[in-house]
Amino acid sequence: MSTGGGLAVGGGLIGAIFLVIKFLLGGGDPSQLPQQIPQESRELTAEEKAKDDERAHFVKVVLADTEDVWAEIFQKLGKTYEKPTLVMFRDATESGCGYASSATGPFYCPGDEKLYIDLSFYQELQERFNAPGDFPMAYVVAHEVGHHIQNLLGISEKMSRLRQQLSEGEYNKYSVKMELQADFLAGVWAKYEANKQLLEVGDIEEAMSAAQAIGDDRLQRQSQGYVVPESFTHGTSEQRVYWFKKGYQTGDISQGDTFNDPSLN
Ligand SMILES: [Zn+2]
């Protein structure tokens, strides 16, 4: 925002989203909270529960927003957009891709076309980055929806064939391209949102500096103190920002061919 600074997106896009929520949805009713709670998980306090409900509500609104944008883009391509199903969980869940704990983080499963959003991950994101503007949370949803787009476009299927043919090191390179393309697609979504003049590049950069902390290089440095590029599965923070911004600046999905980009070979 021109008047804001920091994660001022909260006053813009997300603020607008919240206004829309209030009008359209009234009270929150996150209906897809944990189906299966592991024994060791403790009950949330009333305050934590309220915050979780808020996050769940936010996720639904952002997802609805991505549906509008992708329906529009698919229509331009002469295709029909099929929505993914949202599953929100805490601690652990069963999925079409197997058992997932909160250590997995948010993910998309191509097999059942469901978006698995881990609310404890969101709690961490908010608390760690003190990001009341919530753009990083929106970005995570948009990234996972990016994987759904890849599934609809047949890219996920090609990837699973490659997985059988390539060595792990070679496959990881493709996996990075896949992840960066999902970031790119999240950027395309943000571009459509920004067409209402609610976002500026500065906001995106600031939001990305929080979101990029999910980059594999950061995670590896934190967990083992050194970086092993060939084991990256999501790309470096710099690459993630680059592709997100490319999507954001072009708003054109034909610009997102990470698989044939010379810088990634
Ligand atoms: Zn991903």
py3Dmol code that shows the C-alpha trace and the ligand (Angstrom):
import py3Dmol

protein = """\
ATOM      1  CA  MET A   1       0.000   0.000   0.000  1.00  0.00           C
ATOM      2  CA  SER A   2       1.292   3.467  -0.701  1.00  0.00           C
ATOM      3  CA  THR A   3       0.410   4.709   2.757  1.00  0.00           C
ATOM      4  CA  GLY A   4       1.337   1.644   4.739  1.00  0.00           C
ATOM      5  CA  GLY A   5       4.644  -0.145   4.968  1.00  0.00           C
ATOM      6  CA  GLY A   6       5.490  -3.408   6.586  1.00  0.00           C
ATOM      7  CA  LEU A   7       2.902  -6.033   5.901  1.00  0.00           C
ATOM      8  CA  ALA A   8       0.412  -3.371   4.953  1.00  0.00           C
ATOM      9  CA  VAL A   9      -1.411  -5.802   2.714  1.00  0.00           C
ATOM     10  CA  GLY A  10      -3.634  -6.275   5.721  1.00  0.00           C
ATOM     11  CA  GLY A  11      -5.181  -2.923   5.003  1.00  0.00           C
ATOM     12  CA  GLY A  12      -5.552  -3.661   1.321  1.00  0.00           C
ATOM     13  CA  LEU A  13      -6.276  -6.975  -0.282  1.00  0.00           C
ATOM     14  CA  ILE A  14      -6.707  -8.940   2.883  1.00  0.00           C
ATOM     15  CA  GLY A  15      -8.647  -6.164   4.574  1.00  0.00           C
ATOM     16  CA  ALA A  16     -10.943  -6.195   1.593  1.00  0.00           C
ATOM     17  CA  ILE A  17     -11.214  -9.955   1.768  1.00  0.00           C
ATOM     18  CA  PHE A  18     -12.209  -9.728   5.411  1.00  0.00           C
ATOM     19  CA  LEU A  19     -14.858  -7.150   4.590  1.00  0.00           C
ATOM     20  CA  VAL A  20     -16.247  -9.491   1.989  1.00  0.00           C
ATOM     21  CA  ILE A  21     -16.240 -12.330   4.502  1.00  0.00           C
ATOM     22  CA  LYS A  22     -18.243 -10.292   6.946  1.00  0.00           C
ATOM     23  CA  PHE A  23     -20.853  -9.529   4.348  1.00  0.00           C
ATOM     24  CA  LEU A  24     -21.092 -12.889   2.693  1.00  0.00           C
ATOM     25  CA  LEU A  25     -20.499 -15.380   5.391  1.00  0.00           C
ATOM     26  CA  GLY A  26     -21.508 -13.832   8.666  1.00  0.00           C
ATOM     27  CA  GLY A  27     -20.180 -15.995  11.477  1.00  0.00           C
ATOM     28  CA  GLY A  28     -17.419 -18.490  10.881  1.00  0.00           C
ATOM     29  CA  ASP A  29     -18.010 -22.178  10.837  1.00  0.00           C
ATOM     30  CA  PRO A  30     -14.823 -24.013   9.979  1.00  0.00           C
ATOM     31  CA  SER A  31     -16.369 -27.400   9.480  1.00  0.00           C
ATOM     32  CA  GLN A  32     -13.360 -29.418   8.423  1.00  0.00           C
ATOM     33  CA  LEU A  33     -11.195 -29.299  11.520  1.00  0.00           C
ATOM     34  CA  PRO A  34      -9.393 -32.413  12.679  1.00  0.00           C
ATOM     35  CA  GLN A  35     -11.011 -35.670  11.784  1.00  0.00           C
ATOM     36  CA  GLN A  36      -8.445 -37.650  13.643  1.00  0.00           C
ATOM     37  CA  ILE A  37      -6.658 -36.234  16.653  1.00  0.00           C
ATOM     38  CA  PRO A  38      -3.582 -38.080  17.805  1.00  0.00           C
ATOM     39  CA  GLN A  39      -3.591 -39.073  21.447  1.00  0.00           C
ATOM     40  CA  GLU A  40      -0.743 -36.790  22.410  1.00  0.00           C
ATOM     41  CA  SER A  41      -2.373 -33.659  21.053  1.00  0.00           C
ATOM     42  CA  ARG A  42      -3.772 -31.428  23.749  1.00  0.00           C
ATOM     43  CA  GLU A  43      -7.033 -29.506  23.613  1.00  0.00           C
ATOM     44  CA  LEU A  44      -6.739 -25.936  22.383  1.00  0.00           C
ATOM     45  CA  THR A  45      -7.650 -23.163  24.794  1.00  0.00           C
ATOM     46  CA  ALA A  46     -10.719 -21.090  23.926  1.00  0.00           C
ATOM     47  CA  GLU A  47      -8.465 -18.295  22.742  1.00  0.00           C
ATOM     48  CA  GLU A  48      -6.382 -20.609  20.558  1.00  0.00           C
ATOM     49  CA  LYS A  49      -9.547 -22.168  19.184  1.00  0.00           C
ATOM     50  CA  ALA A  50     -10.907 -18.744  18.271  1.00  0.00           C
ATOM     51  CA  LYS A  51      -7.672 -17.915  16.443  1.00  0.00           C
ATOM     52  CA  ASP A  52      -7.775 -21.254  14.665  1.00  0.00           C
ATOM     53  CA  ASP A  53     -11.332 -20.559  13.567  1.00  0.00           C
ATOM     54  CA  GLU A  54     -10.202 -17.198  12.229  1.00  0.00           C
ATOM     55  CA  ARG A  55      -7.384 -18.831  10.278  1.00  0.00           C
ATOM     56  CA  ALA A  56      -9.696 -21.501   8.918  1.00  0.00           C
ATOM     57  CA  HIS A  57     -12.112 -18.814   7.834  1.00  0.00           C
ATOM     58  CA  PHE A  58      -9.331 -16.902   6.157  1.00  0.00           C
ATOM     59  CA  VAL A  59      -8.183 -19.978   4.249  1.00  0.00           C
ATOM     60  CA  LYS A  60     -11.696 -20.552   2.917  1.00  0.00           C
ATOM     61  CA  VAL A  61     -12.007 -16.992   1.730  1.00  0.00           C
ATOM     62  CA  VAL A  62      -8.634 -17.023  -0.022  1.00  0.00           C
ATOM     63  CA  LEU A  63      -9.490 -20.365  -1.620  1.00  0.00           C
ATOM     64  CA  ALA A  64     -12.803 -18.989  -2.905  1.00  0.00           C
ATOM     65  CA  ASP A  65     -10.831 -16.099  -4.305  1.00  0.00           C
ATOM     66  CA  THR A  66      -8.438 -18.405  -6.161  1.00  0.00           C
ATOM     67  CA  GLU A  67     -11.457 -20.223  -7.590  1.00  0.00           C
ATOM     68  CA  ASP A  68     -12.756 -16.997  -9.123  1.00  0.00           C
ATOM     69  CA  VAL A  69      -9.392 -16.143 -10.638  1.00  0.00           C
ATOM     70  CA  TRP A  70      -8.649 -19.612 -12.017  1.00  0.00           C
ATOM     71  CA  ALA A  71     -12.165 -20.044 -13.373  1.00  0.00           C
ATOM     72  CA  GLU A  72     -11.585 -16.829 -15.310  1.00  0.00           C
ATOM     73  CA  ILE A  73      -8.168 -17.891 -16.598  1.00  0.00           C
ATOM     74  CA  PHE A  74      -9.370 -21.381 -17.566  1.00  0.00           C
ATOM     75  CA  GLN A  75     -12.315 -19.883 -19.381  1.00  0.00           C
ATOM     76  CA  LYS A  76      -9.906 -17.806 -21.468  1.00  0.00           C
ATOM     77  CA  LEU A  77      -8.103 -21.056 -22.329  1.00  0.00           C
ATOM     78  CA  GLY A  78     -11.388 -22.643 -23.338  1.00  0.00           C
ATOM     79  CA  LYS A  79     -11.275 -24.989 -20.350  1.00  0.00           C
ATOM     80  CA  THR A  80     -13.443 -25.499 -17.286  1.00  0.00           C
ATOM     81  CA  TYR A  81     -11.821 -25.080 -13.898  1.00  0.00           C
ATOM     82  CA  GLU A  82     -12.479 -27.932 -11.493  1.00  0.00           C
ATOM     83  CA  LYS A  83     -12.128 -26.806  -7.899  1.00  0.00           C
ATOM     84  CA  PRO A  84      -9.951 -28.665  -5.432  1.00  0.00           C
ATOM     85  CA  THR A  85     -11.419 -29.879  -2.130  1.00  0.00           C
ATOM     86  CA  LEU A  86     -10.170 -28.224   1.031  1.00  0.00           C
ATOM     87  CA  VAL A  87      -9.180 -30.239   4.092  1.00  0.00           C
ATOM     88  CA  MET A  88      -7.979 -28.362   7.137  1.00  0.00           C
ATOM     89  CA  PHE A  89      -6.199 -30.175   9.906  1.00  0.00           C
ATOM     90  CA  ARG A  90      -4.035 -29.813  12.953  1.00  0.00           C
ATOM     91  CA  ASP A  91      -1.375 -32.263  14.120  1.00  0.00           C
ATOM     92  CA  ALA A  92      -2.038 -35.040  11.600  1.00  0.00           C
ATOM     93  CA  THR A  93      -4.382 -36.319   8.930  1.00  0.00           C
ATOM     94  CA  GLU A  94      -4.946 -39.180   6.526  1.00  0.00           C
ATOM     95  CA  SER A  95      -4.787 -38.193   2.869  1.00  0.00           C
ATOM     96  CA  GLY A  96      -4.947 -39.735  -0.587  1.00  0.00           C
ATOM     97  CA  CYS A  97      -1.150 -39.377  -0.496  1.00  0.00           C
ATOM     98  CA  GLY A  98      -0.766 -41.156   2.836  1.00  0.00           C
ATOM     99  CA  TYR A  99      -0.545 -40.154   6.457  1.00  0.00           C
ATOM    100  CA  ALA A 100       0.586 -36.574   7.054  1.00  0.00           C
ATOM    101  CA  SER A 101       1.729 -35.002  10.287  1.00  0.00           C
ATOM    102  CA  SER A 102       2.035 -31.284  10.903  1.00  0.00           C
ATOM    103  CA  ALA A 103       5.754 -31.695  10.157  1.00  0.00           C
ATOM    104  CA  THR A 104       4.688 -32.121   6.516  1.00  0.00           C
ATOM    105  CA  GLY A 105       3.206 -28.637   6.384  1.00  0.00           C
ATOM    106  CA  PRO A 106       0.473 -27.653   3.950  1.00  0.00           C
ATOM    107  CA  PHE A 107       0.339 -29.766   0.796  1.00  0.00           C
ATOM    108  CA  TYR A 108      -1.704 -30.735  -2.228  1.00  0.00           C
ATOM    109  CA  CYS A 109      -2.396 -34.359  -3.111  1.00  0.00           C
ATOM    110  CA  PRO A 110      -2.876 -34.886  -6.880  1.00  0.00           C
ATOM    111  CA  GLY A 111      -4.409 -38.311  -6.278  1.00  0.00           C
ATOM    112  CA  ASP A 112      -7.502 -37.056  -4.462  1.00  0.00           C
ATOM    113  CA  GLU A 113      -7.333 -33.439  -5.693  1.00  0.00           C
ATOM    114  CA  LYS A 114      -7.435 -32.139  -2.143  1.00  0.00           C
ATOM    115  CA  LEU A 115      -5.644 -29.236  -0.526  1.00  0.00           C
ATOM    116  CA  TYR A 116      -4.435 -30.164   2.948  1.00  0.00           C
ATOM    117  CA  ILE A 117      -3.945 -27.078   5.043  1.00  0.00           C
ATOM    118  CA  ASP A 118      -2.266 -27.502   8.376  1.00  0.00           C
ATOM    119  CA  LEU A 119      -3.548 -24.867  10.787  1.00  0.00           C
ATOM    120  CA  SER A 120      -0.694 -25.362  13.232  1.00  0.00           C
ATOM    121  CA  PHE A 121       1.685 -24.378  10.419  1.00  0.00           C
ATOM    122  CA  TYR A 122      -0.313 -21.184   9.996  1.00  0.00           C
ATOM    123  CA  GLN A 123      -0.118 -20.487  13.674  1.00  0.00           C
ATOM    124  CA  GLU A 124       3.660 -20.795  13.457  1.00  0.00           C
ATOM    125  CA  LEU A 125       3.828 -18.587  10.386  1.00  0.00           C
ATOM    126  CA  GLN A 126       1.835 -15.884  12.117  1.00  0.00           C
ATOM    127  CA  GLU A 127       3.660 -16.070  15.400  1.00  0.00           C
ATOM    128  CA  ARG A 128       7.127 -16.349  13.937  1.00  0.00           C
ATOM    129  CA  PHE A 129       6.760 -13.547  11.457  1.00  0.00           C
ATOM    130  CA  ASN A 130       4.283 -11.470  13.381  1.00  0.00           C
ATOM    131  CA  ALA A 131       2.436 -10.989  10.130  1.00  0.00           C
ATOM    132  CA  PRO A 132      -1.011  -9.692  10.949  1.00  0.00           C
ATOM    133  CA  GLY A 133      -1.498  -8.748   7.286  1.00  0.00           C
ATOM    134  CA  ASP A 134      -1.804 -12.463   6.574  1.00  0.00           C
ATOM    135  CA  PHE A 135      -0.395 -12.281   3.079  1.00  0.00           C
ATOM    136  CA  PRO A 136       2.015 -15.156   3.715  1.00  0.00           C
ATOM    137  CA  MET A 137      -0.989 -17.305   4.636  1.00  0.00           C
ATOM    138  CA  ALA A 138      -2.734 -16.351   1.420  1.00  0.00           C
ATOM    139  CA  TYR A 139       0.447 -17.119  -0.494  1.00  0.00           C
ATOM    140  CA  VAL A 140       0.597 -20.634   0.932  1.00  0.00           C
ATOM    141  CA  VAL A 141      -2.975 -21.342  -0.210  1.00  0.00           C
ATOM    142  CA  ALA A 142      -2.225 -19.874  -3.643  1.00  0.00           C
ATOM    143  CA  HIS A 143       0.939 -22.013  -3.936  1.00  0.00           C
ATOM    144  CA  GLU A 144      -0.960 -25.215  -3.117  1.00  0.00           C
ATOM    145  CA  VAL A 145      -3.673 -24.224  -5.580  1.00  0.00           C
ATOM    146  CA  GLY A 146      -0.800 -23.808  -8.061  1.00  0.00           C
ATOM    147  CA  HIS A 147      -0.116 -27.534  -7.634  1.00  0.00           C
ATOM    148  CA  HIS A 148      -3.779 -28.212  -8.338  1.00  0.00           C
ATOM    149  CA  ILE A 149      -3.486 -26.214 -11.572  1.00  0.00           C
ATOM    150  CA  GLN A 150      -0.442 -28.315 -12.504  1.00  0.00           C
ATOM    151  CA  ASN A 151      -2.519 -31.411 -11.860  1.00  0.00           C
ATOM    152  CA  LEU A 152      -5.356 -30.178 -14.069  1.00  0.00           C
ATOM    153  CA  LEU A 153      -2.892 -29.305 -16.826  1.00  0.00           C
ATOM    154  CA  GLY A 154      -1.309 -32.772 -16.768  1.00  0.00           C
ATOM    155  CA  ILE A 155       2.055 -31.613 -15.397  1.00  0.00           C
ATOM    156  CA  SER A 156       1.770 -33.654 -12.188  1.00  0.00           C
ATOM    157  CA  GLU A 157       1.239 -36.809 -14.210  1.00  0.00           C
ATOM    158  CA  LYS A 158       4.381 -36.168 -16.255  1.00  0.00           C
ATOM    159  CA  MET A 159       6.241 -35.646 -13.004  1.00  0.00           C
ATOM    160  CA  SER A 160       5.167 -38.962 -11.556  1.00  0.00           C
ATOM    161  CA  ARG A 161       6.390 -40.686 -14.730  1.00  0.00           C
ATOM    162  CA  LEU A 162       9.745 -38.913 -14.386  1.00  0.00           C
ATOM    163  CA  ARG A 163       9.983 -40.064 -10.794  1.00  0.00           C
ATOM    164  CA  GLN A 164      10.067 -43.659 -12.002  1.00  0.00           C
ATOM    165  CA  GLN A 165      12.675 -42.953 -14.676  1.00  0.00           C
ATOM    166  CA  LEU A 166      15.179 -40.665 -12.991  1.00  0.00           C
ATOM    167  CA  SER A 167      17.682 -40.911 -10.168  1.00  0.00           C
ATOM    168  CA  GLU A 168      16.776 -39.059  -6.999  1.00  0.00           C
ATOM    169  CA  GLY A 169      19.229 -36.236  -7.691  1.00  0.00           C
ATOM    170  CA  GLU A 170      17.910 -35.728 -11.225  1.00  0.00           C
ATOM    171  CA  TYR A 171      14.333 -35.933 -10.084  1.00  0.00           C
ATOM    172  CA  ASN A 172      14.941 -33.274  -7.410  1.00  0.00           C
ATOM    173  CA  LYS A 173      15.842 -30.802 -10.151  1.00  0.00           C
ATOM    174  CA  TYR A 174      12.435 -31.360 -11.704  1.00  0.00           C
ATOM    175  CA  SER A 175      10.822 -31.153  -8.324  1.00  0.00           C
ATOM    176  CA  VAL A 176      12.337 -27.687  -7.849  1.00  0.00           C
ATOM    177  CA  LYS A 177      10.977 -26.620 -11.264  1.00  0.00           C
ATOM    178  CA  MET A 178       7.571 -27.918 -10.232  1.00  0.00           C
ATOM    179  CA  GLU A 179       7.658 -25.966  -6.962  1.00  0.00           C
ATOM    180  CA  LEU A 180       8.867 -22.779  -8.598  1.00  0.00           C
ATOM    181  CA  GLN A 181       6.082 -23.076 -11.126  1.00  0.00           C
ATOM    182  CA  ALA A 182       3.575 -23.321  -8.258  1.00  0.00           C
ATOM    183  CA  ASP A 183       5.092 -20.085  -6.878  1.00  0.00           C
ATOM    184  CA  PHE A 184       4.755 -18.539 -10.320  1.00  0.00           C
ATOM    185  CA  LEU A 185       1.082 -19.553 -10.468  1.00  0.00           C
ATOM    186  CA  ALA A 186       0.548 -18.039  -7.013  1.00  0.00           C
ATOM    187  CA  GLY A 187       2.021 -14.837  -8.458  1.00  0.00           C
ATOM    188  CA  VAL A 188      -0.396 -14.935 -11.387  1.00  0.00           C
ATOM    189  CA  TRP A 189      -3.233 -15.168  -8.874  1.00  0.00           C
ATOM    190  CA  ALA A 190      -1.835 -12.186  -6.942  1.00  0.00           C
ATOM    191  CA  LYS A 191      -1.702 -10.210 -10.187  1.00  0.00           C
ATOM    192  CA  TYR A 192      -5.410 -10.715 -10.750  1.00  0.00           C
ATOM    193  CA  GLU A 193      -6.040  -9.608  -7.182  1.00  0.00           C
ATOM    194  CA  ALA A 194      -3.842  -6.575  -7.636  1.00  0.00           C
ATOM    195  CA  ASN A 195      -5.763  -5.464 -10.673  1.00  0.00           C
ATOM    196  CA  LYS A 196      -8.030  -3.754  -8.215  1.00  0.00           C
ATOM    197  CA  GLN A 197      -5.059  -1.583  -7.200  1.00  0.00           C
ATOM    198  CA  LEU A 198      -5.057  -3.127  -3.745  1.00  0.00           C
ATOM    199  CA  LEU A 199      -1.489  -4.372  -3.910  1.00  0.00           C
ATOM    200  CA  GLU A 200       1.841  -2.898  -4.897  1.00  0.00           C
ATOM    201  CA  VAL A 201       5.113  -4.633  -5.654  1.00  0.00           C
ATOM    202  CA  GLY A 202       6.546  -3.400  -2.327  1.00  0.00           C
ATOM    203  CA  ASP A 203       3.841  -5.238  -0.434  1.00  0.00           C
ATOM    204  CA  ILE A 204       4.573  -8.386  -2.348  1.00  0.00           C
ATOM    205  CA  GLU A 205       8.293  -8.123  -1.594  1.00  0.00           C
ATOM    206  CA  GLU A 206       7.697  -7.642   2.086  1.00  0.00           C
ATOM    207  CA  ALA A 207       5.201 -10.448   2.238  1.00  0.00           C
ATOM    208  CA  MET A 208       7.556 -12.654   0.280  1.00  0.00           C
ATOM    209  CA  SER A 209      10.376 -12.001   2.710  1.00  0.00           C
ATOM    210  CA  ALA A 210       8.253 -13.800   5.261  1.00  0.00           C
ATOM    211  CA  ALA A 211       7.028 -16.460   2.851  1.00  0.00           C
ATOM    212  CA  GLN A 212      10.471 -17.077   1.388  1.00  0.00           C
ATOM    213  CA  ALA A 213      11.636 -18.257   4.753  1.00  0.00           C
ATOM    214  CA  ILE A 214      10.015 -21.503   3.650  1.00  0.00           C
ATOM    215  CA  GLY A 215      12.726 -21.747   0.945  1.00  0.00           C
ATOM    216  CA  ASP A 216      14.664 -24.983   1.167  1.00  0.00           C
ATOM    217  CA  ASP A 217      18.006 -23.245   1.679  1.00  0.00           C
ATOM    218  CA  ARG A 218      16.695 -21.473   4.771  1.00  0.00           C
ATOM    219  CA  LEU A 219      15.127 -24.605   6.132  1.00  0.00           C
ATOM    220  CA  GLN A 220      18.288 -26.619   5.598  1.00  0.00           C
ATOM    221  CA  ARG A 221      20.482 -23.969   7.158  1.00  0.00           C
ATOM    222  CA  GLN A 222      18.228 -23.917  10.182  1.00  0.00           C
ATOM    223  CA  SER A 223      17.973 -27.630  10.577  1.00  0.00           C
ATOM    224  CA  GLN A 224      21.467 -28.809   9.675  1.00  0.00           C
ATOM    225  CA  GLY A 225      23.579 -25.660   9.384  1.00  0.00           C
ATOM    226  CA  TYR A 226      24.587 -26.133   5.731  1.00  0.00           C
ATOM    227  CA  VAL A 227      23.035 -26.192   2.301  1.00  0.00           C
ATOM    228  CA  VAL A 228      22.884 -29.124  -0.119  1.00  0.00           C
ATOM    229  CA  PRO A 229      21.558 -27.756  -3.412  1.00  0.00           C
ATOM    230  CA  GLU A 230      20.871 -31.119  -5.055  1.00  0.00           C
ATOM    231  CA  SER A 231      18.543 -32.086  -2.267  1.00  0.00           C
ATOM    232  CA  PHE A 232      16.388 -28.963  -2.647  1.00  0.00           C
ATOM    233  CA  THR A 233      12.787 -29.716  -3.341  1.00  0.00           C
ATOM    234  CA  HIS A 234      11.344 -26.197  -3.334  1.00  0.00           C
ATOM    235  CA  GLY A 235      14.153 -24.015  -4.662  1.00  0.00           C
ATOM    236  CA  THR A 236      16.140 -21.304  -2.944  1.00  0.00           C
ATOM    237  CA  SER A 237      14.439 -18.322  -1.368  1.00  0.00           C
ATOM    238  CA  GLU A 238      15.758 -16.136  -4.176  1.00  0.00           C
ATOM    239  CA  GLN A 239      14.355 -18.434  -6.862  1.00  0.00           C
ATOM    240  CA  ARG A 240      10.987 -18.573  -5.149  1.00  0.00           C
ATOM    241  CA  VAL A 241      10.733 -14.793  -4.981  1.00  0.00           C
ATOM    242  CA  TYR A 242      11.871 -14.496  -8.607  1.00  0.00           C
ATOM    243  CA  TRP A 243       9.172 -16.839  -9.930  1.00  0.00           C
ATOM    244  CA  PHE A 244       6.434 -15.496  -7.722  1.00  0.00           C
ATOM    245  CA  LYS A 245       7.247 -11.991  -8.925  1.00  0.00           C
ATOM    246  CA  LYS A 246       7.390 -13.108 -12.540  1.00  0.00           C
ATOM    247  CA  GLY A 247       3.857 -14.437 -12.217  1.00  0.00           C
ATOM    248  CA  TYR A 248       2.803 -11.306 -10.421  1.00  0.00           C
ATOM    249  CA  GLN A 249       4.334  -8.993 -12.999  1.00  0.00           C
ATOM    250  CA  THR A 250       3.135 -10.809 -16.128  1.00  0.00           C
ATOM    251  CA  GLY A 251      -0.147 -12.325 -14.965  1.00  0.00           C
ATOM    252  CA  ASP A 252       0.373 -14.614 -17.947  1.00  0.00           C
ATOM    253  CA  ILE A 253       0.540 -18.353 -17.375  1.00  0.00           C
ATOM    254  CA  SER A 254       2.435 -18.917 -20.623  1.00  0.00           C
ATOM    255  CA  GLN A 255       5.440 -17.163 -19.003  1.00  0.00           C
ATOM    256  CA  GLY A 256       5.743 -19.815 -16.319  1.00  0.00           C
ATOM    257  CA  ASP A 257       7.587 -22.618 -18.088  1.00  0.00           C
ATOM    258  CA  THR A 258      10.109 -23.331 -15.358  1.00  0.00           C
ATOM    259  CA  PHE A 259      10.832 -26.681 -17.032  1.00  0.00           C
ATOM    260  CA  ASN A 260      12.477 -25.053 -20.025  1.00  0.00           C
ATOM    261  CA  ASP A 261      14.024 -22.050 -18.320  1.00  0.00           C
ATOM    262  CA  PRO A 262      17.799 -21.841 -18.998  1.00  0.00           C
ATOM    263  CA  SER A 263      18.521 -20.482 -15.507  1.00  0.00           C
ATOM    264  CA  LEU A 264      17.210 -23.686 -13.965  1.00  0.00           C
ATOM    265  CA  ASN A 265      19.197 -26.176 -16.047  1.00  0.00           C
TER     266      ASN A 265
END
"""
ligand_1 = """\
1
ZN
Zn 4.797 -26.905 -3.247
"""
view = py3Dmol.view(width=600, height=400)
view.addModel(protein, "pdb")
view.setStyle({"model": 0}, {"cartoon": {"style": "trace"}})
view.addModel(ligand_1, "xyz")
view.setStyle({"model": 1}, {"stick": {}})
view.zoomTo()
view.show()
